[in-house]
Amino acid sequence: MKRKTLFGFVDVNVIMAVVVSLILLAVGVFAFYTLQDTLEENPNFDVSGSRCQTVVDPSAQQTVTIPSDATITRVYETLNTGSTNDIDTGNYTYAGTTVTINVTG
């Protein structure tokens, strides 16, 4: 049985496989860039930031200014060893954009 060819040397099944593969590739690339563009525009996916302040005198209160639209999710201290300790809500207060932290040394 003779196979169908185009121009006598290119198999029609190969051409169809290449065309379908290119269509699937184009749809995938379109979907990827559409999703990436959507995620970049959505503020719900923005990475949160942090405010750091070096403590010179640990016996004194520390004051940190945060942006007006910020939400405090965690207050912690990082020691010289690299370990971190959470500061509980009883040891810091905030009013507006000012956070006052009571560090006890």
Backbone bond lengths (Angstrom), bond angles and torsions (degrees), N, CA, C in turn:
res aa  C-N    CA-C-N  psi(-1)  N-CA   C-N-CA  omega(-1)  CA-C   N-CA-C  phi
1 M - - - 1.445 - - 1.535 109.15 -
2 K 1.272 115.47 130.76 1.462 121.68 -177.05 1.529 109.62 -84.79
3 R 1.352 116.26 133.68 1.468 121.53 179.17 1.512 109.63 -83.99
4 K 1.347 115.16 149.96 1.461 119.60 177.70 1.520 109.25 -76.39
5 T 1.292 114.82 132.95 1.463 120.12 178.56 1.511 109.32 -133.04
6 L 1.297 114.63 159.63 1.455 121.40 175.98 1.519 107.17 -106.75
7 F 1.285 117.61 128.63 1.461 124.05 -177.35 1.530 111.57 60.61
8 G 1.285 117.16 18.43 1.451 120.70 175.21 1.517 115.81 81.91
9 F 1.357 119.98 -4.16 1.466 119.59 -179.21 1.528 114.29 -139.42
10 V 1.344 120.53 -11.64 1.458 122.60 -178.87 1.524 108.34 -106.87
11 D 1.331 116.62 123.27 1.457 122.23 -179.20 1.534 109.16 -72.00
12 V 1.323 117.28 133.36 1.461 122.92 -178.11 1.528 110.65 -63.98
13 N 1.328 118.10 -35.62 1.473 120.96 178.70 1.527 111.81 -63.96
14 V 1.304 116.67 -35.82 1.469 120.86 177.85 1.527 109.79 -66.51
15 I 1.311 116.98 -42.25 1.463 120.78 179.12 1.525 110.34 -62.44
16 M 1.329 117.53 -44.35 1.467 120.77 179.06 1.527 111.59 -63.84
17 A 1.325 117.04 -39.74 1.466 120.45 178.93 1.526 110.53 -63.59
18 V 1.316 117.62 -41.21 1.469 121.59 179.32 1.527 110.17 -66.55
19 V 1.328 118.12 -43.55 1.459 121.55 -179.61 1.522 111.01 -63.23
20 V 1.334 117.90 -45.61 1.465 121.33 179.42 1.524 110.20 -64.56
21 S 1.321 118.03 -40.37 1.470 121.33 178.31 1.525 111.31 -62.25
22 L 1.315 117.63 -42.33 1.466 120.90 178.91 1.523 111.54 -66.51
23 I 1.319 117.63 -37.03 1.473 120.65 177.35 1.526 109.70 -64.52
24 L 1.345 117.05 -45.14 1.462 119.95 178.79 1.533 111.50 -63.51
25 L 1.302 117.18 -39.22 1.461 121.06 177.48 1.525 110.64 -63.27
26 A 1.314 117.79 -43.57 1.470 121.60 179.98 1.523 111.07 -63.71
27 V 1.329 117.48 -41.97 1.473 120.83 178.35 1.527 110.21 -64.03
28 G 1.319 117.52 -41.85 1.464 120.93 178.82 1.515 112.95 -63.84
29 V 1.321 116.99 -43.44 1.469 121.05 178.40 1.521 110.42 -64.21
30 F 1.325 116.98 -42.83 1.463 120.54 177.73 1.532 110.86 -60.81
31 A 1.323 117.13 -45.09 1.466 120.90 -179.78 1.524 111.14 -64.12
32 F 1.320 117.73 -40.90 1.462 121.42 -179.89 1.522 111.24 -61.59
33 Y 1.325 117.10 -50.60 1.463 119.61 -177.58 1.531 112.14 -70.12
34 T 1.321 117.69 -31.76 1.463 119.80 175.64 1.522 110.50 -65.33
35 L 1.326 117.57 -44.66 1.462 121.25 178.60 1.519 111.45 -65.16
36 Q 1.317 117.44 -42.71 1.463 120.87 179.25 1.525 111.14 -61.79
37 D 1.307 117.27 -42.36 1.458 121.70 178.89 1.524 110.72 -64.70
38 T 1.309 117.84 -40.01 1.462 122.17 179.80 1.519 110.93 -65.86
39 L 1.320 117.86 -42.38 1.463 120.76 -179.03 1.521 111.55 -67.39
40 E 1.319 118.24 -35.61 1.458 120.65 179.93 1.522 111.68 -68.51
41 E 1.325 118.58 -28.83 1.452 121.28 -178.04 1.523 113.05 -86.03
42 N 1.322 118.29 -14.72 1.451 122.07 -175.05 1.525 109.68 -87.51
43 P 1.336 118.73 116.66 1.467 120.14 -178.53 1.525 112.85 -69.19
44 N 1.324 119.29 -15.60 1.459 121.37 179.32 1.518 111.79 -67.26
45 F 1.344 117.45 -16.57 1.443 120.73 -178.55 1.517 112.38 -105.02
46 D 1.310 117.85 11.65 1.455 120.24 178.14 1.524 109.57 -69.34
47 V 1.307 115.56 143.47 1.456 120.34 178.55 1.522 108.52 -76.41
48 S 1.320 115.86 137.17 1.459 118.93 -179.92 1.522 109.53 -73.46
49 G 1.297 115.46 158.49 1.449 120.85 179.33 1.512 110.48 -112.32
50 S 1.296 115.39 178.23 1.457 119.59 177.40 1.526 108.36 -142.86
51 R 1.308 114.81 156.95 1.460 121.50 176.75 1.525 107.04 -116.62
52 C 1.317 115.87 130.47 1.455 121.01 -178.98 1.518 109.63 -118.15
53 Q 1.321 114.44 148.28 1.454 119.73 175.34 1.515 108.25 -144.85
54 T 1.317 115.95 131.81 1.459 120.95 178.15 1.517 109.44 -79.55
55 V 1.320 116.22 134.00 1.465 121.87 -179.55 1.519 108.43 -95.32
56 V 1.331 115.56 120.04 1.456 120.69 177.82 1.526 109.76 -91.78
57 D 1.325 116.63 -44.54 1.461 121.91 179.39 1.530 108.27 -118.99
58 P 1.335 118.57 101.41 1.460 120.55 -175.86 1.528 114.45 -67.30
59 S 1.326 117.96 -11.27 1.462 119.25 178.94 1.527 111.68 -85.07
60 A 1.333 118.04 -10.19 1.465 121.75 -178.45 1.526 110.19 -98.70
61 Q 1.337 115.04 154.74 1.459 120.01 174.97 1.520 109.58 -67.19
62 Q 1.321 115.69 146.13 1.458 121.33 178.29 1.525 108.51 -111.63
63 T 1.323 116.62 138.87 1.457 121.23 179.72 1.526 108.80 -119.71
64 V 1.337 115.82 131.14 1.461 122.22 179.80 1.520 107.07 -126.95
65 T 1.326 116.92 135.05 1.456 121.50 176.91 1.525 108.59 -99.27
66 I 1.339 115.80 130.00 1.463 121.28 179.99 1.529 108.95 -116.39
67 P 1.337 118.15 160.94 1.470 120.36 178.07 1.530 111.28 -62.49
68 S 1.330 116.91 154.47 1.458 121.03 -175.35 1.525 112.78 -66.89
69 D 1.326 118.82 -25.34 1.461 120.58 -179.77 1.526 112.59 -97.82
70 A 1.326 117.59 11.74 1.462 121.59 -177.56 1.522 111.08 -80.97
71 T 1.314 114.58 152.73 1.456 122.39 174.98 1.517 107.50 -120.98
72 I 1.321 116.76 131.41 1.459 120.42 179.57 1.525 107.93 -82.12
73 T 1.322 116.12 119.55 1.460 120.60 177.92 1.522 111.71 -109.71
74 R 1.322 117.21 -24.57 1.462 120.47 -179.25 1.517 108.71 -161.33
75 V 1.312 115.89 135.59 1.456 121.75 172.06 1.524 106.09 -120.39
76 Y 1.309 116.29 126.54 1.464 119.41 -177.74 1.514 110.36 -148.70
77 E 1.330 114.44 164.06 1.451 120.68 176.88 1.523 108.84 -116.78
78 T 1.312 115.19 144.14 1.456 121.02 175.66 1.520 107.35 -110.66
79 L 1.305 115.90 122.51 1.455 121.02 -178.32 1.526 110.61 -82.66
80 N 1.334 116.74 167.96 1.465 121.26 178.64 1.521 112.05 -60.79
81 T 1.318 117.28 -23.42 1.466 121.52 179.69 1.524 112.17 -76.95
82 G 1.353 116.99 -12.24 1.453 121.37 -178.09 1.515 113.58 98.61
83 S 1.335 117.40 -11.53 1.465 119.57 179.03 1.528 109.56 -79.59
84 T 1.322 116.19 157.71 1.461 121.45 -179.03 1.515 110.35 -120.03
85 N 1.325 115.56 147.89 1.460 123.25 175.26 1.517 108.26 -128.07
86 D 1.315 116.45 130.76 1.460 120.26 175.63 1.522 110.06 -71.03
87 I 1.324 115.96 143.13 1.459 122.01 174.22 1.516 106.47 -104.41
88 D 1.320 116.49 119.43 1.474 119.50 -175.46 1.522 111.13 -74.83
89 T 1.325 115.71 165.70 1.467 121.60 -174.10 1.523 112.86 -63.79
90 G 1.304 118.30 -17.93 1.457 120.60 176.76 1.513 113.41 -74.57
91 N 1.320 116.98 -13.55 1.462 121.04 -177.21 1.518 114.01 -110.37
92 Y 1.329 117.76 8.61 1.468 119.82 172.07 1.519 109.40 -146.11
93 T 1.321 114.37 151.10 1.460 121.20 176.22 1.520 107.66 -131.28
94 Y 1.312 116.05 155.99 1.458 118.52 175.63 1.515 109.56 -141.68
95 A 1.313 114.07 144.15 1.458 122.34 177.43 1.514 106.75 -140.86
96 G 1.322 116.25 113.09 1.464 120.39 -178.41 1.509 110.90 66.88
97 T 1.313 115.96 -114.42 1.456 120.43 -178.94 1.517 113.24 -106.38
98 T 1.326 117.93 8.63 1.453 121.65 -177.12 1.528 110.26 -110.28
99 V 1.316 115.79 125.67 1.461 122.39 176.18 1.527 107.09 -111.99
100 T 1.331 116.30 125.18 1.455 121.36 178.54 1.526 108.11 -110.48
101 I 1.319 115.57 123.57 1.459 122.14 -175.72 1.518 108.61 -112.36
102 N 1.319 116.09 129.09 1.460 121.32 176.49 1.530 107.69 -94.61
103 V 1.319 116.20 105.92 1.451 121.55 178.54 1.515 107.37 -99.82
104 T 1.318 116.76 129.51 1.467 119.54 -174.57 1.514 112.91 -102.60
105 G 1.290 118.57 11.54 1.445 121.49 173.43 1.485 114.08 84.60
